[in-house]
Amino acid sequence: MSPDPHTLGLFASAFCVALLMTLSGIQKSVLDWKNRRRHCPACGRQLRSGCICRTNR
């Protein structure tokens, strides 16, 4: 049983479109390969769960 050429073309084109959209998202820094460290804009400390400097005001 051989697959239909139209179905193979549809799957191949959908895969190529998904790959190009993923690569363009990574290039535009919309998608990241790994999580970046977040820093508090007020005190500059690294944020893990929440910022202490805003609660002490």
Backbone as a ProteinNet text record, in pm:
[ID]
protein_1_A
[PRIMARY]
MSPDPHTLGLFASAFCVALLMTLSGIQKSVLDWKNRRRHCPACGRQLRSGCICRTNR
[TERTIARY]
84.4	0	88.9	80.5	162.2	80.6	146.5	73.2	40.9	-64.3	-108.6	-8.4	34.1	131.3	79.3	-50.8	-108.3	-100.5	-121.2	-113	31.1	125.2	265.9	307.2	260.2	290.3	232.3	112.1	49.3	128.5	168.7	246.6	383.7	446.7	578.7	571	471	458.8	421.1	337.1	301	422	505.1	626.1	722.9	740.1	830.7	782.6	654.3	599	619	594.2	612.5	759.3	849.3	992	1036.2	993.4	1030.4	972.5	850.1	791.3	864.6	906.6	981.6	1117.4	1186.4	1318.7	1310.5	1208.6	1195.2	1157.5	1080	1047.4	1169.7	1258.4	1382	1472.7	1479.1	1565.5	1518.1	1387.8	1333.7	1331.9	1385	1389.2	1250.3	1152.7	1020.6	1022	1092.7	1110	1253.2	1272.5	1405.7	1439.1	1567.4	1611.7	1609.7	1638.3	1637.5	1581.3	1545.2	1487.9	1595.5	1564	1655.8	1633	1736.9	1723.3	1651.2	1555.6	1480.5	1540.7	1543.8	1598	1494.3	1494.3	1402.4	1445.9	1354.3	1392.6	1427.4	1378.2	1403.6	1538.1	1565.1	1686.9	1793.6	1757.5	1853.8	1883.2	1815.5	1838.3	1770.2	1823.6	1765.1	1632.7	1528.7	1396.2	1382.2	1337.9	1309.6	1160.9	1104.3	960.4	890.9	956.5	899.4	1005.2	977.4	1075.5	1045	1148.6	1132.8	1129.1	1198.6	1208.3	1073.9	982.6	851.4	761.3	783.2	698.6	745.5	868	921.2	888.9	826.8	798.7	681.6
-117.5	0	123.7	202.5	323.6	445.3	540.5	660.5	752.4	826.2	919.9	1034.9	1073.3	1182.2	1317.1	1339.3	1464.6	1472.1	1360.2	1356.5	1378.3	1315	1335.5	1480.7	1541.2	1681.7	1773	1742.2	1821	1812.3	1691.4	1674.8	1740.6	1729.7	1790.2	1942.7	1999.8	2145.8	2196.6	2124.8	2166.2	2159.4	2055.2	2044.4	2158.5	2192.5	2301.7	2435.9	2460.4	2585.3	2593.9	2485.4	2484.9	2505.6	2444.5	2461.2	2604.9	2665	2803.7	2901	2878.4	2966.4	2954.7	2834.9	2815.5	2883.9	2866.7	2928.7	3080.6	3135.5	3280.8	3335.2	3260.5	3302.6	3303	3205.1	3201.7	3316.5	3345.6	3454	3590	3608.3	3735	3743.1	3643.6	3633.3	3626.7	3585.1	3561.5	3426.8	3332.1	3201.8	3192.1	3134.2	3118.2	2970.4	2939.8	2802.8	2761.1	2852.6	2821.4	2941.3	2918.8	3025.6	3125.6	3251.5	3356.8	3388.5	3439.9	3482.3	3616.2	3624.7	3749.3	3830.9	3962	4052.7	4158.8	4200.8	4305	4438.2	4515.1	4644.2	4748.7	4731.1	4830	4807.9	4683.5	4658.9	4582.9	4516.8	4444.5	4304	4257.1	4121.4	4020.3	3898.7	3792.5	3748.9	3737.3	3697.7	3546.7	3487.3	3344.1	3321.9	3372.9	3357.6	3493.2	3593	3725.9	3823.2	3949.5	4050.8	4100.1	4103.8	4145.1	4297.9	4367.4	4511.8	4581.2	4524.9	4588	4565.4	4458.7	4431.4	4509.1	4557.4	4631.7	4780.9	4826.4	4970.2	5011.9
0	0	0	-102.9	-112.7	-69.9	-3.2	41.8	-76.3	-59	-161.7	-171.9	-292.9	-306.5	-255.9	-265.5	-216	-63.7	1.8	148.2	193.7	125.6	158.7	136.8	30.6	4.8	110.7	156.7	262.2	392	430.3	552.5	541.5	426.8	407.8	413.2	350	351.6	490.7	562.8	698.5	791.2	775.3	855.3	824.9	699	660.9	714.1	708.2	759.9	910.8	981.8	1127.2	1163.6	1089.6	1114.9	1090.6	981.9	952.1	1054.1	1099.4	1199.6	1332.4	1369.2	1493	1485.3	1375.1	1360.6	1356	1292.2	1289.5	1427.1	1504.3	1640.7	1730.1	1713.6	1791.9	1751	1622.3	1574.7	1625.9	1638.7	1687.1	1839.3	1907	2053.1	2115.2	2038.1	2094.3	2166.3	2108.1	2170.6	2219.6	2334.6	2391.2	2400.7	2383.6	2398	2544.4	2634.9	2777.1	2853.1	2976.4	3058	3097.5	3085.7	3127.3	3273.8	3338.2	3477.5	3481.6	3571.3	3585.7	3698.2	3678.6	3779.4	3811	3938.7	3983.8	3923.6	3863.7	3806.8	3912.7	4035	4140.1	4209.8	4250.9	4328.8	4251.2	4141.3	4060.5	4105.9	4210.4	4258.4	4167.2	4168.1	4089	4150	4069.4	4116.4	4108.1	4216	4216.5	4232.6	4340.1	4359.5	4363.5	4420	4428.7	4475.7	4466.5	4505.4	4646.1	4728.9	4868	4878.8	4791.4	4804.8	4787.8	4711.6	4693.3	4813.8	4887.1	5002.5	5124.4	5127.4	5242.5	5236.1	5132.2	5119.3	5200
[MASK]
+++++++++++++++++++++++++++++++++++++++++++++++++++++++++

